[in-house]
């Protein structure tokens, strides 16, 4: 799962600057879903006291 998080870098770089090509709604939703999954996976790996 976390290996696919590397793709988030592509999203961050590709759409960083205003005026550049912007993602469509469906693509943006896909990236957001991946970011949320990545966040949850990272939280699961942290010690419990780090997430309180």
Order of alpha helices (4+ residues) and beta strands (2+ residues): alpha-alpha
